[in-house]
């Protein structure tokens, strides 16, 4: 088994699972747009996080950040009527964006340290 290339990816995978479970844990599974959004984004985030942990490419990290950004925008884009679903989307989306952008910054600084020809 491969070990993760950095600590952010296992955490993001856990956040993906939290997104998947959030409609049931926060009791907003009756809000169908929020439920569908959580199922789709949670599954994609978990998959992208596992992929990022294994292959460690910048484009996978960008996908993770994009999913987090969608979670931040989704309450307004989907016009979610439930306050709990909005709060969960904003909280979990913020965590994903912060972890993903931190990892991208680390990757960029490592690449700069290696030099242009490395």
Secondary structure, DSSP 8 states (H G I E B T S, - for coil): ----SSHHHHHHHHHHHHHHHHHHHTT-TT-HHHHHHHHHHHHHHHHHHHHHHHH--HHHHHHHHHHHHHHHHHHHHTT---HHHHHHHHHHHHHHHHHHHHHHHHHHHHHHHH-TT-
